[in-house]
Amino acid sequence: MIGDLVIAGCSYRKASESRPLPALERYVGGIAPQLNARFAGHRKARSRIRFLSAAYGLVSADDLLAPYDQRLDSDRAQELRPTVNRQLRRDFAANGVPQRVLLVLEPDYLVLLADLLALPERPALHWIPDPRGWPQAAAMLDEWRWP
């Protein structure tokens, strides 16, 4: 097990830029702006930030995303769940299983992560159900001594 991971839900509000942008810049709602402001110059921290996208599944902070408009409803969550499970397993195989994961996302996004709970090596999960829960997220990241 290695370090920590932050997983945030994508936001309805997205940058209108037509060219592909890193996920951390594409999303302009939820806690993305605060994550971007705090970790813009911290490559190592950015490498430990993921978003759950209703269109793409699990994406890294620096994955380039074209503009899109996809809502996560219960049908889409069930459809996307196996993809997210594969993406998480690939991520953990490549980067190691984190010790702790901070989840800042609405309850609907938890469906996408249901398989994470079944992993024998699952990390400790800390969930903030308010997608705008930056004060609580910042306090947790301070406690974890993130930059």
ABEGO torsion letter per residue (X at the ends): XBEBBBBBBBBABBBABABBBBAAAABABEAAAAAAAAAAABAAAAAABBBBBAAAEBBBAABBBBBBBBBBBAAAAAAAAAAAAAAAAAAAAAAEBBABBBBBBBAAAAAAAAAAAABAABBBBBBBABAAAAAAAAAAAAAAGBX
